[in-house]
Amino acid sequence: MTMEPFRLLSASSSPSFGGLERFQMEIARNLASRGHEVEIAAAPGSPFAAAGRVAGLPVHERRFHSYLSPLSAWRLARLMKSRNIDVVHYRLSRNIWAMAPAARIAGLKGRVVHTLGMNPGGRLDNPVHRWLRNTLGAFVAPTPETARKAARVWGMRDDEVTIIPNFVVPTPFEARNLEQDAAALRASWRIPAESQLVGTVARLEPAKGIDTFVRSAITMLREDPVHDLRFVAGGPVTKEWKSWADDLKESVASAGLADRIIFPGQQENIPAFMKTLDLFVLPSRKETFGIVLLEAMISGKAVVACHGPGPDYILDGGRVGLLIEPDDQAGLSQAILSLLGNLDHREQLADAGHARVKATFTDEVVLPAYEALFDRVCSEHQP
């Protein structure tokens, strides 16, 4: 049966553009390429709005509130009505306060899909939260553990939650010019081509465990100053964590290692960044998913990550990558050194990881599931 095109509003108030924002935008962009009409609702001046314009999608800048605002709901409902929206998709839990009442006003009750994060965003014993939750037509959990937690919080029925993993688009990671771009990045960081390079990329904040990564790097370099080993921690710094990040950088400078541990900031070319590395590390203290792991694995890199719902699922319980406990500085050092010193094991994990991503976590595998879900909620909930 041929699927009827639908008109999707993809909404996000996120002030940053990390892995999950890229994932949400990829869903929007790819569904548009499949013949659906997709529009973006984003906070004014946000990276999500800018990315929507780059993707060639209609963008509507609106202010979202993390509380029940009748005026905000009315403005969003007017947008939904005027654009003849069929289904709404959002990811940030706090956006339920804007999207759910707006959808009710616009006659779209049951046509709202929430891709869940670690915090499902409400309590079943709260009547306001129940009212908001009952507006939604479907919840998407990227991992089985997230589905279990959401069921405990929201009291979901089995038919209300669908497990659909996040995904990566392989094409940019297979581009012919990556070697050249990666070499240029290394040169800009003043890292010799022959040096072994261990890297991570994430927002520089405590939740991402960047401090554990940096302390581990300092210890390894102090204990083995002869080994030509370098570390790179790419990613943006928000105003909230600028002082924390500055202290972290100062600890590196004080150790005399500013040329061995690099902080190059926001990375616009993730495929080239991954290509520069010999080993990728995700040291997050609590990771709901970890799209950046998919990006490293599709790049053919062995990975080390901390236990969490996302890494445990992506790495198949440690079968296609090394898993350690969060905040385990010694364990992280041991894992890094064991892989750097064993090329065969590193390549074995890299090959296994690449195969798992291709089989389970690419756009070709995941997008049809999202497309079918949006079509289903439109069919089941007629306006």
Buried (B, 14 or more C-beta within 10 A) or exposed (E): EEBEEBBBBBBBBBEBBBBBBBBBBBBBBBBBEEEBBBBBBBBEEBBBBEBBEEBEBBBBBBEBBBEBBEEBBBBBBBBBBEBEBBBBBBBBBBBBBBBBBBBBBBEBBBBBBBBBBBEBBBEBEEEEBBBBBEBBBBBBBBBEBBBEBBBEBBEBEEEBBBBBBBBBBBEBBEBEEBEEBBBBBBEEBEBEEEEBBBBBBBBBBBEBBBBBBBBBBBBBBEEEEEEEBBBBBBBBBEEEBEEBBEEBBEBBEEBEBEEBBBBBEEBEBBBBBBBBBBBBBBBBBBBBBBBBBBBBBBBBBBBBBBBBBBBBBBBBEBEBBBBBEBBBBEBBBBBBBEBBEEEEEBEEBBBBBBEBBBEBBBBEBBBEBBBEBBBBBBEEBEE
